[in-house]
């Protein structure tokens, strides 16, 4: 029996766990129901369990019959603060919360892979470390787990792997790439300080709205003219707030947006240029402006060798036709980046698009659905990474 066959035999359990988590989505760092579901799934498998102090994280370690390195496998557990409109019979029962990014799937696949790995314990030359993480959606859950000692000790991980499902890619298809896989994500907060007045006489005031518009456009030009096109960044101003009525020039205009970059160098350069641009444009119009940057996740950088290993295992376990090198990185962000800053590893994308559905809803959509059959591929892949990395060849 192949590893994929073994994973498929466990699919019903994985689907049941996924639906249980999906019905009761939890947002942020405090996920007590999800944590309980994970702990129940791991019970009796022989793993040493530890829960987080600052979060409801779960780490589980399994030592093989032989000595060797440690490999980390990660699944994130949190949902998004948004309504669900899928019409599924196991749809969210929590108003304003939904598993619209597939973390319920990640958690169920990893917990089920734990069972599969445990059945091969005698073949393991080393330790498997499972990382069940809250707070991926902007709450720095991975960073907190690292601060609590996830990667410390004399048996720190030698490699780390993670899966992220994508609902608009062919079900069961796996792809990744060496180097930058996901972007950094920083929040830009800009305040333009003008002088209020009557809208019919703007020359007697200092109009911050006009300057805010100029800053918005200039930021787009800056990205294309001051940054290397082969090491790109994206700046989007997504929220502008100013004024109260049609005939009053306000004192202040506020802007909010996001900066995404694929390298720390471009990230730093974009922030430097943005500060100069914001302050300079305002000054040219006789006003003041302040840019505040709320730092988010760093770029997610796959290790070259580990990305190759991850794809090789995918081709071996799932078939050559179901794994390929990814062409381009994504400008979305991932806090698995914090793990990859410390440990060589890779994240891969697993397609979960429902067969026969034209233009399936993407991640973060209130109508996003997934093909649960793809979970067998994810279970086999998690287990395959653990078993192949700990096969005694290292």
C-alpha atoms as one frame of an Amber mdcrd trajectory, in Angstrom:
protein
   0.000   0.000   0.000   1.373   3.424  -0.943   1.539   6.366   1.410  -1.221
   8.062  -0.577  -3.408   4.956  -0.193  -2.829   5.051   3.560  -3.758   8.732
   3.599  -6.904   8.088   1.604  -7.966   5.450   4.132  -7.852   8.184   6.794
  -9.732  10.758   4.727 -13.109  10.278   6.434 -11.551  11.110   9.801  -9.873
  14.170   8.345 -13.082  15.414   6.744 -14.998  14.969   9.994 -12.353  16.926
  11.909 -12.231  19.641   9.283 -16.016  20.079   9.357 -16.042  20.186  13.142
 -13.491  23.008  13.090 -15.247  24.737  10.200 -18.540  24.901  12.087 -16.881
  26.612  15.044 -14.344  29.082  13.613 -12.240  31.061  16.073 -10.287  34.229
  15.324  -6.922  35.352  16.650  -4.768  33.779  19.334  -7.434  32.296  21.611
  -8.900  29.192  19.952 -10.057  26.922  22.796 -12.513  24.806  20.777 -10.029
  24.278  17.958  -7.281  23.409  20.415  -9.558  20.852  22.062 -10.343  19.265
  18.696  -6.624  18.954  17.914  -5.790  17.495  21.326  -8.546  14.896  20.957
  -7.259  13.949  17.488  -3.731  13.449  18.851  -4.784  11.544  21.946  -3.334
   8.043  22.193  -0.909   8.400  19.274   2.218   8.518  21.432   3.120  12.174
  20.925   4.451  14.340  23.723   2.050  17.282  23.866   2.690  20.843  24.971
   0.252  23.756  24.846   1.112  27.430  24.639   1.106  29.930  27.465   0.288
  33.113  25.535  -1.822  31.365  22.894  -3.854  28.190  22.497  -1.092  26.655
  20.411  -0.297  22.945  20.389   3.092  21.352  19.782   3.437  17.597  19.506
   6.693  15.654  19.287   7.228  12.038  18.316  10.615  10.365  18.633  11.356
   7.591  16.187  12.969   4.280  16.952  16.349   5.640  15.804  18.289   8.801
  16.538  18.448  11.582  14.004  17.410  15.166  13.206  14.127  16.941  13.894
  11.672  17.967  11.176   8.913  20.501  11.838   5.505  20.306  10.166   3.148
  23.251  10.589  -0.606  23.765  10.354  -2.340  27.047  11.218  -5.708  26.996
  12.991  -7.371  30.434  13.044 -10.300  31.766  11.032 -11.146  35.188   9.589
 -13.524  37.831  11.013 -16.054  37.677   8.165 -19.457  36.145   7.415 -19.911
  32.872   5.525 -22.303  32.613   2.587 -21.439  29.203   1.146 -24.700  27.438
   1.979 -22.772  24.363   3.150 -24.567  22.135   5.631 -21.535  22.464   7.908
 -21.174  26.245   7.455 -19.985  28.471  10.274 -22.283  28.637  13.264 -20.429
  31.684  14.617 -21.710  35.039  13.321 -18.983  37.086  11.710 -16.362  34.337
  11.617 -15.434  31.946   8.801 -12.646  29.611   7.757 -12.191  31.380   4.431
  -8.460  30.722   4.103  -8.457  26.966   4.622  -6.797  26.791   8.018  -9.435
  24.271   9.086  -8.150  22.110   6.235  -4.501  22.597   7.212  -5.221  21.640
  10.817  -7.236  18.550   9.931  -4.641  17.342   7.424  -1.759  17.736   9.879
  -3.628  16.108  12.760  -4.516  13.187  10.506  -0.967  12.968   9.168   0.128
  12.658  12.806  -1.758   9.375  12.953  -0.180   8.157   9.725   3.319   9.111
  10.856   2.800   7.331  14.186   2.110   4.055  12.377   5.588   4.333  10.822
   7.349   5.251  14.051   9.763   2.321  13.805  11.047   3.722  10.492  11.840
   7.178  11.840  15.466   8.199  12.338  14.807  11.315  14.383  11.972  13.430
  15.720   8.787  14.843  14.204   7.647  18.172  15.644   4.078  19.220  14.833
   3.251  22.928  15.097  -0.444  23.766  15.428  -0.500  27.534  15.340  -3.149
  30.141  16.198  -3.075  33.720  14.993  -1.689  33.472  11.469  -4.147  36.060
  10.146  -2.261  39.107  11.375  -1.750  38.109  15.019   1.905  36.960  14.800
   1.098  33.493  16.155   4.248  31.868  14.760   6.420  34.598  16.258   4.826
  34.049  19.668   5.368  30.293  19.478   9.023  30.868  18.600   9.373  33.233
  21.566   7.970  30.441  23.747  10.787  28.131  22.654   9.392  26.268  19.642
  12.753  26.203  17.859  15.040  26.049  20.890  16.856  23.192  22.590  19.498
  20.687  21.637  17.141  19.047  19.116  16.052  22.153  17.248  14.455  21.511
  13.840  16.788  20.900  10.939  13.985  21.472   8.427  10.453  22.903   8.399
   7.560  22.407   5.989   4.044  23.791   5.634   1.075  23.577   3.284  -1.277
  26.347   2.258  -4.347  25.376   0.308  -5.534  27.484  -2.620  -9.155  27.149
  -3.677  -8.709  28.156  -7.315  -5.953  25.681  -8.253  -6.654  22.148  -9.512
  -7.541  19.816  -6.662  -4.582  17.783  -5.434  -1.998  19.765  -7.418   1.088
  20.946  -5.507   3.469  23.743  -6.440   6.215  25.777  -4.830   9.444  27.538
  -5.716  12.845  28.261  -4.206  13.490  31.748  -2.871  10.731  34.313  -2.241
   7.307  32.650  -2.082   5.227  35.315  -0.313   5.701  39.011   0.330   6.143
  41.050   3.471   3.116  43.017   4.664   3.374  46.411   6.338   0.602  48.906
   7.063   1.116  52.533   6.002  -0.659  55.245   8.000  -0.369  58.782   6.627
  -1.714  61.978   8.166  -1.681  65.199   6.145  -2.035  68.369   8.254  -3.586
  71.332   6.445  -5.664  74.365   7.428  -9.432  74.364   7.245 -11.538  76.884
   5.395 -14.464  77.522   3.085 -14.569  75.321   0.002 -15.320  78.358  -2.175
 -12.021  79.982  -1.210  -9.330  77.282  -1.122  -6.570  79.910  -1.443  -7.373
  81.020   2.108  -6.950  77.454   3.414  -4.455  74.617   3.005  -6.362  71.751
   1.427  -5.069  68.371   2.744  -7.345  66.410   0.404  -5.542  67.601  -2.722
  -2.198  66.739  -1.143  -3.513  63.320  -0.055  -4.521  62.635  -3.665  -1.091
  63.708  -4.905   0.630  61.475  -2.345  -1.544  58.523  -3.387  -0.571  58.870
  -7.036   3.083  59.626  -6.258   3.423  56.436  -4.238   2.375  54.433  -7.295
   4.931  56.236  -9.462   7.621  55.745  -6.820   7.161  51.963  -6.933   7.732
  51.908 -10.688  10.553  54.473 -10.813  12.566  54.062  -7.608  12.464  50.297
  -7.045  14.029  47.469  -9.028  11.405  45.946 -11.308  13.047  42.532 -10.813
  12.666  42.777  -7.028   9.172  44.248  -6.914   6.954  45.881  -4.336   3.298
  46.872  -4.248   1.841  49.893  -2.460  -1.919  50.276  -2.324  -3.722  53.098
  -0.534  -7.017  51.459   0.322  -8.630  53.923   2.734  -8.817  57.719   2.671
 -10.703  59.714   5.291 -11.179  63.485   5.182 -13.864  66.110   5.520 -17.423
  66.273   6.816 -19.475  68.018   4.151 -19.359  69.536   0.649 -18.425  73.143
   1.484 -15.754  72.775   4.178 -12.050  72.190   3.585 -10.920  69.994   6.498
  -7.826  70.363   8.629  -6.653  66.764   8.253  -6.690  63.957   5.668  -5.794
  60.416   6.711  -4.675  57.625   4.424  -4.224  53.917   5.115  -2.648  51.345
   2.879  -0.363  48.368   2.537   3.203  47.807   1.380   4.219  44.398   0.032
   7.766  43.409  -0.933   9.609  40.206  -1.788  12.903  41.083  -0.110  13.970
  42.901   3.016  16.141  45.198   0.886  13.244  46.394  -1.261  10.987  46.590
   1.779  13.416  48.937   3.553  14.053  50.996   0.422  10.334  51.451  -0.243
   9.737  52.678   3.306  12.651  55.117   3.039  11.355  56.533  -0.263   7.787
  56.721   1.039   8.843  58.809   4.048  10.727  61.241   1.792   7.859  61.459
  -0.684   5.083  61.993   1.881   6.946  64.674   3.794   8.300  66.355   0.653
   4.973  66.670  -1.149   3.278  68.084   1.929   6.116  70.523   2.484   5.954
  71.713  -1.133   2.353  72.752  -0.480   3.127  74.442   2.818   1.750  71.602
   4.940   3.029  68.882   7.200   2.566  65.128   6.893   3.563  62.117   8.918
   3.997  58.523   7.754   3.785  55.751  10.334   4.690  52.202   9.315   3.231
  49.328  11.327   5.597  46.466  10.557   3.929  43.200   9.619   5.225  39.813
   8.502   8.579  39.594   6.697   8.907  37.962   3.262   8.486  34.187   3.193
  11.709  32.815   1.708  11.920  29.130   0.819  15.299  27.465   1.158  16.426
  26.338  -2.296  17.339  22.788  -1.294  14.261  22.299   0.902  11.937  23.581
  -1.810  13.448  20.999  -4.124  13.054  18.306  -1.476   9.430  19.287  -0.861
   8.615  19.018  -4.573  10.516  15.753  -5.009   8.506  14.184  -2.186   5.279
  15.533  -3.691   6.094  13.949  -7.050   7.015  10.666  -5.379   3.927  10.510
  -3.173   1.304  12.121  -5.440   2.658  11.451  -8.912   4.785  13.488 -11.322
   1.695  15.032 -12.900   0.502  16.456  -9.599   3.507  18.598  -8.639   5.408
  21.336 -10.439   7.667  24.310  -9.953   5.693  27.490  -9.286   6.340  30.307
 -11.759   5.886  33.383  -9.602   5.705  34.334  -5.929   2.554  35.712  -4.303
   2.183  39.200  -2.867   0.161  37.863   0.050   1.966  37.387   3.368   2.528
  34.445   5.725   3.879  34.277   9.249   5.522  30.915   8.538   8.168  33.406
   7.370   9.350  33.671  10.982  10.067  29.934  11.083  11.886  30.070   7.739
  14.097  32.891   9.053  15.455  30.407  11.598  15.111  27.011   9.912  15.744
  25.937   6.299  12.433  24.815   4.898   9.639  25.418   2.431   5.945  26.109
   2.111   3.946  24.641  -0.753   0.550  25.424  -2.247  -2.042  22.642  -2.469
  -4.901  23.060  -4.920  -8.396  22.420  -3.553 -10.616  23.748  -6.345 -13.905
  21.795  -6.510 -14.008  19.814  -9.782 -16.473  21.167 -12.307 -16.811  24.581
 -10.645 -16.025  27.395 -13.060 -14.122  30.326 -11.543 -14.162  29.037  -7.959
 -14.140  31.680  -5.238 -10.624  32.524  -4.024  -9.224  32.467  -0.517 -10.772
  35.089   1.794 -14.061  35.022  -0.117 -17.292  34.597   1.839 -18.262  31.962
  -0.755 -15.002  30.004  -0.823 -15.426  26.208  -0.820 -12.890  23.405  -1.138
 -12.705  19.903  -2.539 -12.235  17.770   0.546 -10.783  14.939  -1.547  -7.629
  17.050  -1.879  -7.027  16.563   1.825  -5.737  13.049   1.135  -2.930  14.658
  -0.864  -2.132  17.013   1.995  -2.105  14.202   4.565   0.206  12.118   2.399
   2.457  15.105   1.767   2.869  16.010   5.440   3.597  12.387   6.263   5.887
  12.006   3.269   8.027  14.936   4.311   8.413  13.556   7.812   9.168  10.002
   6.730  11.537  10.905   3.886  13.476  13.481   5.885  13.896  10.995   8.727
  14.679   7.959   6.586  18.191   7.641   7.992  20.001   9.224   5.055  20.969
  12.319   7.086
